[in-house]
């Protein structure tokens, strides 16, 4: 028989992994702190798809603190020469955008190469990789 307290706990709605307000605490922090947030870490692991080592190294590359863009995107990047990682997380919709630079070329991890990126990410991405020939397609 299940104890009454345990049954009550099972019937209560599970807390969402939703970002608000928890994930927003990563604002001003490092990419490692953002990636450690539960709402970010699960999709990040899935997006890394065989490039986990490069992604985890990219999280530790030098870059600016994570910034809040357009009141919904937590954006950060790290870059060292021709290596880099750009990470954007929509804390409202729990959507991840992730791109690696490997030998100066882009590796689109999330979403895929053909998917458009939100226009709000165009300016931060331009600061991450100015002059990159093959950058994501930005759309409203």
C-alpha positions as CSV (number, residue, x, y, z in Angstrom):
1,X,0.0,0.0,0.0
2,X,1.2,3.5,-0.9
3,X,1.5,5.9,2.1
4,X,-0.9,8.8,1.9
5,X,1.9,11.4,1.6
6,X,3.6,9.6,-1.2
7,X,0.2,9.3,-3.0
8,X,-0.4,13.0,-2.6
9,X,3.1,13.8,-4.0
10,X,2.3,11.6,-7.0
11,X,-0.9,13.5,-7.7
12,X,0.5,17.0,-7.5
13,X,1.6,18.4,-10.8
14,X,5.3,18.0,-11.3
15,X,7.3,21.3,-11.3
16,X,8.2,22.2,-14.8
17,X,11.8,22.5,-15.9
18,X,10.7,25.9,-17.1
19,X,13.2,28.5,-17.1
20,X,11.4,31.3,-15.4
21,X,12.7,32.5,-13.1
22,X,15.4,30.0,-12.4
23,X,17.2,29.9,-15.7
24,X,17.3,33.7,-15.8
25,X,19.7,33.6,-12.8
26,X,22.3,32.7,-15.3
27,X,22.2,36.2,-16.7
28,X,25.6,37.8,-16.1
29,X,27.2,34.5,-15.4
30,X,29.3,32.2,-17.6
31,X,28.3,29.7,-20.3
32,X,29.1,26.9,-17.9
33,X,26.5,28.3,-15.4
34,X,23.9,28.7,-18.2
35,X,24.5,25.1,-19.4
36,X,24.2,23.8,-15.9
37,X,20.6,25.0,-15.6
38,X,18.2,22.0,-15.8
39,X,16.1,23.6,-18.5
40,X,19.2,24.1,-20.7
41,X,21.3,21.0,-19.8
42,X,18.8,18.5,-21.2
43,X,18.4,20.0,-24.7
44,X,22.1,20.9,-24.8
45,X,23.0,17.2,-24.3
46,X,20.7,16.2,-27.1
47,X,21.9,18.9,-29.4
48,X,25.6,18.0,-28.9
49,X,25.0,14.8,-30.8
50,X,28.5,13.2,-30.9
51,X,30.3,16.5,-30.4
52,X,30.0,16.6,-26.7
53,X,33.7,17.1,-26.1
54,X,33.8,20.1,-28.5
55,X,30.7,21.6,-26.9
56,X,32.0,21.2,-23.3
57,X,35.3,22.7,-24.3
58,X,33.4,25.6,-26.0
59,X,31.5,26.3,-22.8
60,X,34.9,27.2,-21.2
61,X,36.3,29.4,-24.0
62,X,36.7,33.1,-23.1
63,X,33.8,35.3,-23.9
64,X,31.4,37.9,-22.4
65,X,29.0,37.2,-19.6
66,X,25.6,35.7,-20.6
67,X,23.2,38.5,-21.6
68,X,19.5,38.8,-21.8
69,X,18.4,39.7,-25.3
70,X,14.9,40.9,-26.3
71,X,13.7,40.0,-22.8
72,X,13.7,36.3,-23.6
73,X,17.0,35.0,-24.9
74,X,19.9,34.2,-22.7
75,X,22.8,34.5,-25.0
76,X,26.5,33.7,-24.5
77,X,29.5,32.7,-26.5
78,X,33.1,31.7,-26.1
79,X,35.7,32.1,-28.8
80,X,39.4,31.4,-29.1
81,X,40.8,31.9,-32.6
82,X,39.1,29.6,-35.1
83,X,37.2,27.7,-32.3
84,X,34.0,28.9,-30.7
85,X,30.6,28.1,-29.3
86,X,27.5,30.3,-29.6
87,X,24.6,29.4,-27.3
88,X,21.2,31.1,-27.1
89,X,18.3,29.8,-24.9
90,X,14.7,31.1,-25.1
91,X,13.7,30.8,-21.4
92,X,10.0,31.3,-22.2
93,X,9.7,28.6,-25.0
94,X,12.7,26.5,-23.7
95,X,14.2,26.6,-27.2
96,X,17.9,26.2,-27.8
97,X,20.1,27.5,-30.6
98,X,23.7,26.2,-30.7
99,X,26.5,26.6,-33.1
100,X,30.1,25.5,-32.9
101,X,33.0,27.0,-34.8
102,X,35.5,24.3,-35.8
103,X,38.6,25.4,-37.7
104,X,36.7,28.6,-38.5
105,X,33.7,26.9,-40.0
106,X,30.3,26.6,-38.6
107,X,28.8,23.4,-37.3
108,X,25.0,23.9,-36.8
109,X,23.9,21.8,-33.9
110,X,20.5,23.2,-32.9
111,X,18.5,23.8,-34.9
112,X,19.8,22.3,-38.2
113,X,21.5,24.2,-40.9
114,X,18.4,25.1,-42.9
115,X,16.2,26.3,-39.9
116,X,15.9,30.1,-39.5
117,X,17.2,31.8,-36.3
118,X,15.2,34.6,-34.6
119,X,16.2,38.1,-35.8
120,X,16.9,39.0,-32.1
121,X,20.0,36.8,-32.3
122,X,21.5,38.4,-35.4
123,X,23.3,41.2,-33.5
124,X,24.9,39.0,-30.8
125,X,25.8,36.4,-33.4
126,X,27.6,39.1,-35.5
127,X,29.7,40.0,-32.4
128,X,30.5,36.4,-31.9
129,X,31.6,35.7,-35.5
130,X,32.0,38.9,-37.5
131,X,32.5,38.2,-41.2
132,X,31.6,34.5,-41.0
133,X,30.8,33.5,-44.6
134,X,28.3,30.8,-43.8
135,X,26.2,32.2,-40.9
136,X,22.7,31.2,-39.8
137,X,19.7,32.6,-41.7
138,X,17.8,35.1,-39.5
139,X,14.1,35.7,-39.9
140,X,11.3,37.4,-37.9
